[in-house]
Amino acid sequence: MLEDFIEIKKDCIGIVGRSFALSALSLLLHESSRDAAGITLEAGVLIDESGNPLQDGHDFPLYEDVQAMLNAHPSIKMVFELSGEATLIRQLRSALPPEVTLVELPAARFFLRLHATDRLWIACKANLMQTQALFKSVVDQFPEDIMIVGSDGLILDCNYHFAERAGKNVAEICGENPLQYFDALSSLCPLKEGILDISCMSRKKDELMFSETDDQGKIHYYRIYIYPIVAEGKDNVIQLVVICRNITERTLIEQRLQQSERMATVGELSAYIAHEIRNPLMAMGGFAKVLMKDESIDSDGREKIEIILKEAQRLDNLLKSILSFVRSRDVQKNNIDVNRVAADAMQLLSMGCQLQEIEVKMDLDPNHPLGIGGAEQIRQCLINLVKNSMEAMPEGGNLKISSGVSENHVWLEVRDSGPGIADDARNHVFDPFYSSKVNGNGLGLPMVKKIMEEFGGDVELASRPGKGTSVALLLRKAPVA
């Protein structure tokens, strides 16, 4: 700072004039920051006619003549003459020592005008800074990412929420390319050499929804809005306001509602088809069993009948799965030890994992968290998830079963080192009859999700291609006894 190297000296002034002039100048100096800027009103000389006491209404010492004022205040280096009387001005010019400057009335008037303008500028600046601080404070409270893009296509400013999510401070972000943070802008705005071409943008606001996968393989949904700022009285866009809102929670709720509607429709149709198919299927299976007992049929015929019987049984099992899926059940909700459920499930599947060279690791909460559900149903859900992981790792791999407690849930997680799930398929894994397996019926994960929702819980899936998949069963916490 310049002030650190230059010694700031105060200008001590004295004033000569009538009572009202002395009062006006004193008031101006007291209402401003002149004292802080280096101006101090030391004393004055009152030239009013008789009847005006020297000290009446003034908060600085008054004297009968200039010489008495200078003798009492040798620090005065400037005298303001505010009467404009020629005789008094001549007297002051001859009486004042060389080191004391005389400021006559015209110069004093200029000073007062300049001072009034300065006061107005200070007031406007204070008001602008207050408004700016209020606006910045409000914008920083928004839970959305907000940035302003300048005419050069680079970030001009941003709010605190965006800077915090980016892991930088606002100063570091300013001047960077917004495409570095929101690649989706490239589909909404024209580009020029890899930078947003603000001048060629339309004045119409636009928006776009996009999704991103985080480091844990969870999908997050965002909606980005762009608002072009047009120069006053002109048509060209000079700046761009970009707002990005996280709509993950809302999107997941909408997806669940849509899925519930689809499942209701699929359930009604499946129940009807299952009943219609099951009757002739039972007849086919019955006749196949009778024919198997007919000794007049040769071995080649018996082999074909056996194939018919096996396929009929396979279809019957599929119909049972469909009917079990669409039927609503009265579930018994109890407090269950999720660690016990995990141990029982893996006791059944451990041998299969060993034969398939899958290394199983159990990472269960030692506090044995209790969730609300049905032990048998949750065990079946866990078995279903583990089997899916085993099928995803036919050549072996790693499987981890974990349990724990979060803020709202008790959870059981199955994590594998398989190939993961592609982004375009991840949104459909809970849809009935959707399956990537050759012989899959697409009811495994939908059934798991339905059971969990019947217990007031949920299923959370995270997956990244080539990085494996994790599926967590979320149960409501059991009340503390």
Buried (B, 14 or more C-beta within 10 A) or exposed (E): EEEEEEEEEBBBBBBBBBBEBBBEBBEBBEEBEBEEEEBBBBBBBBBBEEEEEBEEEBEBBBBEEBEEBBEEBEEBBBBBBBBBBEEBBEBBEEBBEEEBBBBBBEEBEEBBEEBEEBBEEEEEEEEEEEEEEEEBEEBBEBEBBBBBBBBEBBBBBBBBBBBEEBEBEBEEBBEBBBBEBBEBBEEBBEEEEEBBEBEEBEEEEBEBEBBEBEEEBBBBBBBBBBBBBEEEEEEEBBBBBBBBBBBBEEBBEEEBEEBEEEBEEBBEEBBEEBEEBBEEBEEBBEBBEEBBEEEEBEEEEBEEBEEBBEBBEEBBEBBEBBBEBBEEEEEEBEEBBBBEBBBBBBEEBEEEBEEBEBEBEEEBBEEEBBBBBBBEBBBBBBBBBBBBBBBBBEEBBBBBBBBBBEEEBBBBBBBBBBBBBEEEEBBBBBBBEBBEEEEEBBBBBBBBBBBBEBBBBBBBBBBBBEBBBBBBBBBBBBEEE
